[in-house]
Structure formats: C-alpha cells, structure tokens
Amino acid sequence: MTQYGVVLFYTTSSVMRAEKLLRTEGYSVKLIPTPRQFSSDCGIALRFDWDCREKIKLMLDKAKTEYDRIYSLDE
Amino acid sequence: MIYLDNAATSWPKPPGVLKAMADVLEHTGGNPGRSGHRLSIAAARVIYDTREEIARFFNISDPLRVVFTSNATHAINLALRGIMKPGDHVVTSSIEHNAIMRPLRSLEEQGIRLTIVPCAADGTLDIGEVEKAVSSTTRLVAITHASNVVGTILPITEIATIAHRAGALLLVDAAQTAGALPIDIQAMGIDLLAFTGHKELQGPPGVGGLVIADSVDVSRVEPLMRGGTGSRSESEEQPDDLPDKFESGTANLTGVAGLGAGLKWVRGKGIDEIRDHLKTLSQALFDGLATIPQVRIYGTRDNERSVAIVSFTVAGKSISEIALRLDEEYGVLSRVGLHCAPAAHKTIGTFPEGTVRLAPGVFTNMSDVQDAVQAVSKVVLS
C-alpha cells in the first residue's frame, strides 16, 4: 500500500504552482481537501508518495514555492 | 456597422473568449481557493493558469506577482494608494487619463506632492522635462504608456532610467497598450504595470490587473481593501502573501477565464502582427482624414509613435453632431468628448469641447477604415 504525505500551503496560488511544478517533473500528486487533523491555512493540500518527500521538498525549495509544512498521512 | 471605439472597449471579442466564460460558469462553478472540492480546485486552476499567461506575456518570472483587479483604474488606485504616503513626491504627465489624475489629485489633498510634467501639443513628452521634475524625494513616477486621446506613445524605458536613478519606482498605465504593443516589464524597467482586460487583451469588461515587478518591496505596499482570502483564515489580520494580500473577496472567475482566452488569442496571433495591422489602419485613417480640408487631426500623425487612436475636430461643426450623424447615417461608432482625460485635452488644445476619436481594433479591416473616412467626408460636407 502506498504511503502518502501532504504538503500544506498558506495560499491557493502556491498550491497551484506546486502542483504544476511537480506534475511537470513527473511526480504523481493529487490535490485534496486538507485532512482535518491538520489545521491548514488554505483548504487544499497536495498529496504525494511519501517516498518522494525529500525530492519534493528540494524541488519546492528550489522553485521558491512557499509552503507551511509537510506531514505524513500515516496514522 | 463599423465599430471604431476599441480604445474604450474592444469589440467584437474572439469567439474563444465567450466560450471560455460560458464553460467556466457551466462546468467550473466553484469558488477558487475557498474549498478543497473538485470544482473549487478547477476554478483555482483557471485563475492560476491565467496568472501564468499574464506573467509570461509581460515577462515577469513570478505569476504570484500578478494581482487581479476589476480594471486598470482599480490597479492604478491600488498602486498609488498602496505606495504613496503624505509628504511623498509623485511625478506624472499632462496627457493622463483621469484614472491616474483623479487619484493623484485626491492624494494631493492628503499631503502628497504632485508634479505634472508638460507634454507638447502633439502629446509627445520631452524626456528632459521628466529629468527636471524627478528628484531624490520622488517616490513614484506614474505615467501612461500611450495617450487615450491622441495615441502618442511615451518613452517608458527612458522614463524608467530617470526614475530609478533618483530611487523612484515607475507605475505604467497600460490600458491602451497591453495587447497592442509589446511590453516587456524587465527590459523596459517597469516596476508596476496596470492593465485592463477589456481592450486589446480581448477579454471582457470587469477584469484587469496590477503586475508587480521584483523591484517592489510588497511588504511596504498597503492593500486597497482587506477581507477574506481563503488563506491564513485563523488570523483577523490581512495576510502578507501574494497575491492574496491584494485580492480580498471572491475573484471574478468568469472575467479571468475570458481574459485568459483573450490573451491566448493575442499570443496566437502575435503581438507584432497585431501592431502591424493596427499601424496600417491608423495610417490609412491619418491619410484619409488629412484629405478633408475642414478636418483637423491631433497628435503626432505618426503611426510609429502612436497606437491606433485618431482624434479630430471639424472647423465650424460640433463634434457631438458629427458623432451622432456618423452613427445614425453611416453606422460608424466613434467616441466623442473629453475621453475622461481633461488634462490631455488641455494639452492638445481641445478643452472643453473635446474631439471625435476613431480607434480601430484587431477585427477592423481596411475597407472599414475607408468607409469611415468616406462617412466623415460626407458628414463634413453636408
């Protein structure tokens, strides 16, 4: 079973930017309503394969895409 | 019917614009950035994609520095009110539209110092006059890219150099030029670009924007309005994030979708081809109207130095009568009067009567222009 993580963002525009960026780079990501256990600033979170977390973090930092935090969805 | 009022609003619109607007209402009706469901996300994508289109079109790297507004006036007010503080000095020109002049006059009453650089009677600006007006206390130069009355293009790149040398920012009103002339924010040195969607960008009325270059420290720019942004909702303070800081309230999704489609159409057509087409038409208007002895044409009469806007008066005839007869008898739609630009009309010597303005657009063709000249000739002679 795939283990997922989410990136939480402050603004919707940042989510849109991150989604485009990561999809262009070939990552399988999905936008989902922010899981309720995390309080989030904007209602959308970006879900990704937890295995890719380091690469994704690096990509977002490199593209100066501002995000709040990265969480594992594993309970 | 010959529509020659494209400087007020372009018409007709490319078919893709209407389709994009209908599609977004029919299929993408969510509120962008307010929920996490599929329709809200789809709406947010429409807005973000248009932001990207605009950033690419005007050559800035960060789409989040594209702020959507209702129109150019809204964008100009946001920039002026957001930046200027009592005691600050601002420089503008004598050819401005009231979109710049009225907010500046209002700010002047609140303690801002205003210098209006005189333009020549043909609308051209002597760069030496700008040099004289700008000093180390100047916070902003706020100026139009091209006159909405006579079409004269101002030397933005040179003005940027002067403004920056003095440590001032440059705000450009591109209402008449976005989509009609190439605009490269980085190459021209523009710090803030106010544009509207409903003119040569081929979008609908009700949407425009302010493009903020990296050179502007946005933490020092006050928002015009504060309210819900869908972000940092735990706070009762306005967020500093872009573009949310300046975009409170539900976005004009339909307008942005239409603007995005208009922009794609313009990019597909090519800005150079559009410029060439409009230059050919305005030259034909200059040449045709110049053959009518009673007609007096204002501006440079040089299509290299102006956008496709031709203003004229007729000796011994009232301009409103000419416009009415052009419309009723020949189906030629013009705009008559002061064009919301009293300063410009004072500059060219047509205040308070005004002029008849003919402004062809991308869908105007040569026979439209020839018919319009014929119509003016007949109205003048009878």
Interface residues (C-beta under 8 A of the other chain):
Chain A: Y10 T11 T12 S13 S14 V15 M16 R17 K20 L31 I32 P33 T34 S39 D41 C42 G43 I44 A45 E66
Chain B: P32 G33 R34 S35 G36 H37 S40 I41 A44 R45 I47 Y48 R51 E52 P63 L64 T229 G230 S231 R232 S233 E234 P239 D241 L242 P243 D244
